[in-house]
Amino acid sequence: MKRCISAEFLKLRHSRMWLILLVLPVISAFIGSANYYFNREVLQNEWYSLWTQVSLFYGEFFLPVLIAICCAYVCRLEHANKNWNIVMTAPVPATYVFLAKLVVIGAFMLFVQSLFLFLFCVAGTAFKIDTPFPVEALGWIMRGWLAAMAIAVIQLWLSMRIHSFATPIGISLCCVFLGLGMYIAKLGFFFPHSLLTIGMGVLSQESLTSVETIQFFVMSAGYLVIVSVLAIRWLYKTDLAT
Protein backbone atom coordinates (compact mmCIF):
# COMPACT_ATOMS: atom_id res chain seq x y z
CA MET A 1 0.00 0.00 0.00
CA LYS A 2 2.82 2.40 0.86
CA ARG A 3 4.50 1.69 -2.47
CA CYS A 4 1.26 2.37 -4.34
CA ILE A 5 0.83 5.70 -2.57
CA SER A 6 4.46 6.61 -3.24
CA ALA A 7 4.02 5.70 -6.90
CA GLU A 8 0.97 7.98 -7.16
CA PHE A 9 2.87 10.91 -5.66
CA LEU A 10 5.85 10.15 -7.89
CA LYS A 11 3.65 10.36 -11.01
CA LEU A 12 2.42 13.80 -10.00
CA ARG A 13 5.70 15.22 -8.71
CA HIS A 14 6.56 17.09 -11.91
CA SER A 15 2.98 17.71 -13.05
CA ARG A 16 1.10 21.00 -13.12
CA MET A 17 -1.37 19.66 -10.59
CA TRP A 18 0.39 21.55 -7.81
CA LEU A 19 -0.14 24.84 -9.63
CA ILE A 20 -3.88 24.18 -9.86
CA LEU A 21 -4.03 23.29 -6.17
CA LEU A 22 -2.49 26.67 -5.35
CA VAL A 23 -4.20 28.90 -7.88
CA LEU A 24 -7.88 27.97 -7.47
CA PRO A 25 -8.06 28.61 -3.68
CA VAL A 26 -6.20 31.89 -4.15
CA ILE A 27 -8.55 33.04 -6.91
CA SER A 28 -11.67 32.14 -4.92
CA ALA A 29 -10.32 33.85 -1.78
CA PHE A 30 -9.42 36.94 -3.79
CA ILE A 31 -12.84 37.20 -5.44
CA GLY A 32 -14.66 36.68 -2.16
CA SER A 33 -12.43 39.16 -0.32
CA ALA A 34 -12.94 41.79 -3.01
CA ASN A 35 -16.70 41.30 -2.80
CA TYR A 36 -16.54 41.68 0.98
CA TYR A 37 -14.41 44.83 0.72
CA PHE A 38 -16.79 46.60 -1.63
CA ASN A 39 -19.86 45.63 0.41
CA ARG A 40 -18.63 46.23 3.96
CA GLU A 41 -21.48 48.65 4.63
CA VAL A 42 -23.95 45.81 4.17
CA LEU A 43 -21.84 42.93 5.48
CA GLN A 44 -21.61 43.83 9.16
CA ASN A 45 -20.92 40.43 10.70
CA GLU A 46 -17.15 40.69 10.20
CA TRP A 47 -15.49 37.22 10.19
CA TYR A 48 -18.77 35.48 9.43
CA SER A 49 -19.61 37.89 6.62
CA LEU A 50 -16.14 37.42 5.16
CA TRP A 51 -16.59 33.66 5.32
CA THR A 52 -19.88 33.83 3.43
CA GLN A 53 -18.15 35.66 0.59
CA VAL A 54 -14.96 33.62 0.24
CA SER A 55 -16.58 30.23 0.85
CA LEU A 56 -19.41 30.92 -1.59
CA PHE A 57 -17.11 30.88 -4.60
CA TYR A 58 -14.78 28.28 -3.16
CA GLY A 59 -17.20 25.74 -1.69
CA GLU A 60 -19.93 25.99 -4.31
CA PHE A 61 -17.87 26.09 -7.49
CA PHE A 62 -14.08 26.00 -7.27
CA LEU A 63 -13.62 23.11 -4.84
CA PRO A 64 -15.97 20.60 -6.58
CA VAL A 65 -14.32 21.38 -9.93
CA LEU A 66 -10.87 21.08 -8.33
CA ILE A 67 -11.82 17.66 -6.94
CA ALA A 68 -12.92 16.52 -10.39
CA ILE A 69 -9.68 17.78 -11.97
CA CYS A 70 -7.58 15.95 -9.37
CA CYS A 71 -9.47 12.69 -9.88
CA ALA A 72 -9.20 12.93 -13.66
CA TYR A 73 -5.51 13.74 -13.42
CA VAL A 74 -4.56 10.79 -11.21
CA CYS A 75 -6.17 8.48 -13.80
CA ARG A 76 -4.78 10.28 -16.83
CA LEU A 77 -1.56 8.28 -17.13
CA GLU A 78 -3.34 4.93 -16.80
CA HIS A 79 -5.70 5.80 -19.66
CA ALA A 80 -2.76 6.69 -21.95
CA ASN A 81 -1.26 3.94 -24.10
CA LYS A 82 -3.31 1.24 -22.33
CA ASN A 83 -1.25 1.59 -19.16
CA TRP A 84 -4.11 -0.01 -17.23
CA ASN A 85 -2.66 -3.29 -18.57
CA ILE A 86 0.53 -2.71 -16.61
CA VAL A 87 -1.27 -1.53 -13.49
CA MET A 88 -3.72 -4.42 -13.31
CA THR A 89 -1.11 -7.10 -14.04
CA ALA A 90 1.25 -5.80 -11.36
CA PRO A 91 1.50 -7.91 -8.17
CA VAL A 92 -0.69 -5.43 -6.30
CA PRO A 93 -4.33 -5.93 -5.27
CA ALA A 94 -6.83 -3.77 -7.11
CA THR A 95 -7.99 -2.53 -3.70
CA TYR A 96 -4.60 -0.91 -3.15
CA VAL A 97 -4.71 0.70 -6.60
CA PHE A 98 -7.98 2.44 -5.85
CA LEU A 99 -7.25 3.32 -2.24
CA ALA A 100 -3.82 4.73 -3.09
CA LYS A 101 -5.39 7.15 -5.54
CA LEU A 102 -8.05 8.07 -2.99
CA VAL A 103 -5.43 8.68 -0.29
CA VAL A 104 -3.46 10.96 -2.61
CA ILE A 105 -6.59 12.94 -3.45
CA GLY A 106 -7.42 13.13 0.25
CA ALA A 107 -3.97 14.58 0.94
CA PHE A 108 -4.49 17.13 -1.83
CA MET A 109 -7.86 18.14 -0.41
CA LEU A 110 -6.42 18.50 3.09
CA PHE A 111 -3.68 20.73 1.70
CA VAL A 112 -6.20 22.85 -0.21
CA GLN A 113 -8.49 23.19 2.81
CA SER A 114 -5.55 24.23 5.00
CA LEU A 115 -4.44 26.76 2.40
CA PHE A 116 -7.94 28.18 2.16
CA LEU A 117 -8.16 28.57 5.95
CA PHE A 118 -4.81 30.38 5.91
CA LEU A 119 -6.02 32.72 3.16
CA PHE A 120 -9.19 33.39 5.14
CA CYS A 121 -7.10 34.38 8.16
CA VAL A 122 -4.86 36.61 6.04
CA ALA A 123 -7.87 38.35 4.49
CA GLY A 124 -9.48 38.99 7.86
CA THR A 125 -6.21 40.39 9.20
CA ALA A 126 -5.80 42.61 6.14
CA PHE A 127 -9.30 44.01 6.67
CA LYS A 128 -8.40 44.66 10.33
CA ILE A 129 -11.24 42.59 11.75
CA ASP A 130 -10.67 42.89 15.48
CA THR A 131 -13.29 40.47 16.78
CA PRO A 132 -12.10 37.00 17.92
CA PHE A 133 -11.42 34.49 15.17
CA PRO A 134 -14.41 32.12 14.84
CA VAL A 135 -13.44 28.68 16.12
CA GLU A 136 -16.27 27.30 13.98
CA ALA A 137 -14.00 27.80 10.97
CA LEU A 138 -11.99 24.72 11.93
CA GLY A 139 -15.20 22.69 11.93
CA TRP A 140 -16.21 24.11 8.55
CA ILE A 141 -12.83 23.16 7.11
CA MET A 142 -12.81 19.59 8.46
CA ARG A 143 -16.45 18.90 7.57
CA GLY A 144 -15.72 20.36 4.15
CA TRP A 145 -12.81 17.95 3.79
CA LEU A 146 -15.01 14.97 4.64
CA ALA A 147 -17.72 16.08 2.20
CA ALA A 148 -15.02 16.68 -0.41
CA MET A 149 -13.89 13.07 0.02
CA ALA A 150 -17.48 11.90 -0.52
CA ILE A 151 -17.43 13.78 -3.82
CA ALA A 152 -13.91 12.59 -4.63
CA VAL A 153 -14.71 8.89 -4.33
CA ILE A 154 -17.51 9.28 -6.88
CA GLN A 155 -15.40 11.38 -9.22
CA LEU A 156 -12.51 8.92 -8.96
CA TRP A 157 -14.75 6.05 -9.97
CA LEU A 158 -16.06 8.07 -12.91
CA SER A 159 -12.54 9.03 -13.97
CA MET A 160 -11.44 5.40 -13.88
CA ARG A 161 -14.37 4.34 -16.05
CA ILE A 162 -14.36 7.28 -18.49
CA HIS A 163 -11.29 7.73 -20.66
CA SER A 164 -12.07 11.36 -21.44
CA PHE A 165 -10.38 13.88 -19.15
CA ALA A 166 -13.05 16.56 -19.56
CA THR A 167 -16.23 14.46 -19.26
CA PRO A 168 -15.98 13.72 -15.49
CA ILE A 169 -15.25 17.40 -14.88
CA GLY A 170 -18.34 18.35 -16.86
CA ILE A 171 -20.39 15.89 -14.83
CA SER A 172 -19.08 17.46 -11.62
CA LEU A 173 -20.07 20.91 -12.84
CA CYS A 174 -23.61 19.68 -13.49
CA CYS A 175 -23.70 18.13 -10.02
CA VAL A 176 -22.78 21.51 -8.54
CA PHE A 177 -26.07 22.99 -9.74
CA LEU A 178 -27.98 19.85 -8.82
CA GLY A 179 -26.51 20.00 -5.32
CA LEU A 180 -27.50 23.64 -4.97
CA GLY A 181 -31.05 22.78 -6.00
CA MET A 182 -31.24 19.94 -3.49
CA TYR A 183 -29.93 22.22 -0.75
CA ILE A 184 -32.64 24.77 -1.50
CA ALA A 185 -35.21 21.96 -1.53
CA LYS A 186 -34.09 20.93 1.98
CA LEU A 187 -32.68 17.63 0.67
CA GLY A 188 -29.04 18.57 1.04
CA PHE A 189 -28.10 15.72 3.36
CA PHE A 190 -28.77 13.20 0.58
CA PHE A 191 -26.35 14.52 -2.07
CA PRO A 192 -22.56 14.89 -1.68
CA HIS A 193 -22.28 18.32 -3.31
CA SER A 194 -25.00 19.58 -0.98
CA LEU A 195 -23.15 18.03 1.96
CA LEU A 196 -20.19 20.21 1.01
CA THR A 197 -22.40 23.30 1.16
CA ILE A 198 -23.75 22.25 4.56
CA GLY A 199 -20.45 21.13 6.02
CA MET A 200 -18.57 24.29 5.11
CA GLY A 201 -21.36 26.62 6.19
CA VAL A 202 -21.34 28.23 2.76
CA LEU A 203 -24.88 29.59 2.77
CA SER A 204 -25.60 29.41 6.49
CA GLN A 205 -23.19 29.64 9.41
CA GLU A 206 -25.73 28.42 11.96
CA SER A 207 -24.42 25.53 14.01
CA LEU A 208 -25.74 22.11 13.07
CA THR A 209 -27.92 20.39 15.63
CA SER A 210 -26.75 17.10 17.14
CA VAL A 211 -29.06 15.18 14.82
CA GLU A 212 -27.90 17.13 11.77
CA THR A 213 -24.26 16.59 12.71
CA ILE A 214 -24.77 12.84 13.01
CA GLN A 215 -26.69 12.79 9.74
CA PHE A 216 -23.90 14.72 8.01
CA PHE A 217 -21.16 12.34 9.16
CA VAL A 218 -23.23 9.22 8.47
CA MET A 219 -24.13 10.31 4.93
CA SER A 220 -20.58 11.47 4.10
CA ALA A 221 -19.01 8.27 5.46
CA GLY A 222 -21.71 6.23 3.77
CA TYR A 223 -20.89 7.67 0.35
CA LEU A 224 -17.19 7.16 0.99
CA VAL A 225 -17.48 3.52 2.04
CA ILE A 226 -20.25 2.34 -0.30
CA VAL A 227 -18.81 3.90 -3.46
CA SER A 228 -15.32 2.65 -2.57
CA VAL A 229 -16.63 -0.91 -2.25
CA LEU A 230 -18.52 -0.65 -5.55
CA ALA A 231 -15.51 0.82 -7.34
CA ILE A 232 -13.14 -1.85 -6.03
CA ARG A 233 -15.56 -4.63 -7.00
CA TRP A 234 -15.78 -3.07 -10.45
CA LEU A 235 -11.99 -3.06 -10.73
CA TYR A 236 -11.84 -6.78 -9.95
CA LYS A 237 -14.57 -7.68 -12.44
CA THR A 238 -13.83 -5.38 -15.36
CA ASP A 239 -11.20 -5.62 -18.06
CA LEU A 240 -9.79 -2.10 -18.03
CA ALA A 241 -7.68 -2.74 -21.11
CA THR A 242 -10.71 -2.63 -23.38
QUIBEL-V229915 format. One record per backbone hydrogen bond with DSSP energy under -1.0 kcal/mol. NH is the residue of the N-H (numbers start at 1). CO is the residue of the C=O. E is the energy in kcal/mol with one decimal. If there is no record, write none. Layout:
nh co e
NH CO E
NH CO E
//
This chain:
nh co e
5 1 -2.3
6 2 -2.5
7 3 -2.3
8 4 -2.0
9 5 -2.2
10 6 -2.4
11 7 -2.0
12 8 -1.2
15 12 -1.3
20 16 -1.5
21 17 -2.2
22 18 -1.3
23 19 -2.8
24 20 -1.9
26 22 -1.3
27 23 -2.8
28 24 -2.4
29 25 -2.4
30 26 -2.4
31 27 -2.7
32 28 -2.4
33 29 -2.4
34 30 -2.4
35 31 -2.2
36 32 -2.1
37 33 -2.5
38 34 -2.1
42 39 -1.1
43 39 -2.7
44 42 -1.3
48 45 -1.6
50 46 -2.9
51 47 -2.3
52 48 -2.0
53 49 -1.4
54 50 -2.5
55 51 -2.6
57 53 -1.1
58 54 -1.7
59 55 -2.7
60 56 -1.3
61 57 -1.2
62 57 -2.4
63 58 -3.4
65 61 -1.6
66 62 -2.6
67 63 -2.6
68 64 -2.0
69 65 -2.3
70 66 -2.4
71 67 -2.5
72 68 -2.4
73 69 -2.3
74 70 -2.3
79 75 -1.6
83 80 -1.5
84 78 -1.2
85 82 -1.7
87 83 -2.1
88 84 -2.8
89 85 -1.1
92 90 -2.8
97 93 -1.4
98 94 -2.1
99 95 -2.7
100 96 -2.5
101 97 -1.4
102 98 -2.1
103 99 -2.8
104 100 -2.1
105 101 -2.3
106 102 -2.5
107 103 -2.3
108 104 -2.2
109 105 -2.6
110 106 -2.1
111 107 -2.1
112 108 -2.6
113 109 -2.6
114 110 -2.1
115 111 -2.5
116 112 -2.5
117 113 -2.2
118 114 -2.1
119 115 -2.5
120 116 -2.3
121 117 -2.1
122 118 -2.4
123 119 -2.6
124 120 -2.3
125 121 -2.2
126 122 -2.5
127 123 -2.0
128 125 -1.3
129 124 -2.3
137 134 -1.7
138 135 -1.2
140 136 -2.4
141 137 -2.3
142 138 -2.3
143 139 -2.8
144 140 -2.0
145 141 -1.9
146 142 -2.1
147 143 -2.5
148 144 -2.4
149 145 -1.8
150 146 -1.5
151 147 -1.8
152 148 -2.7
153 149 -2.2
155 151 -2.5
156 152 -2.9
157 153 -1.6
158 154 -2.3
159 155 -2.6
160 156 -1.9
161 157 -1.6
162 158 -2.6
170 166 -2.4
171 167 -2.3
172 168 -2.1
173 169 -2.1
174 170 -1.9
175 171 -2.1
176 172 -1.5
177 173 -1.1
178 174 -1.9
179 175 -3.0
180 176 -1.9
181 177 -2.0
182 178 -2.3
183 179 -2.0
184 180 -2.1
185 181 -1.8
186 183 -1.5
187 182 -3.4
190 187 -1.8
191 188 -1.3
195 191 -2.1
196 192 -1.6
197 193 -1.3
198 194 -2.4
199 195 -3.3
200 196 -2.1
201 198 -1.0
202 197 -2.0
213 209 -2.7
214 210 -2.2
215 211 -2.5
216 212 -2.5
217 213 -2.3
218 214 -2.6
219 215 -2.5
220 216 -2.4
221 217 -2.5
222 218 -2.3
223 219 -2.4
224 220 -2.1
225 221 -2.7
226 222 -2.7
227 223 -2.0
228 224 -1.2
229 225 -2.4
230 226 -2.3
231 227 -2.8
232 228 -2.5
233 229 -2.4
234 230 -2.1
235 231 -2.1
236 232 -1.9
237 233 -1.4
238 234 -1.7
240 238 -1.1
242 239 -1.2
//
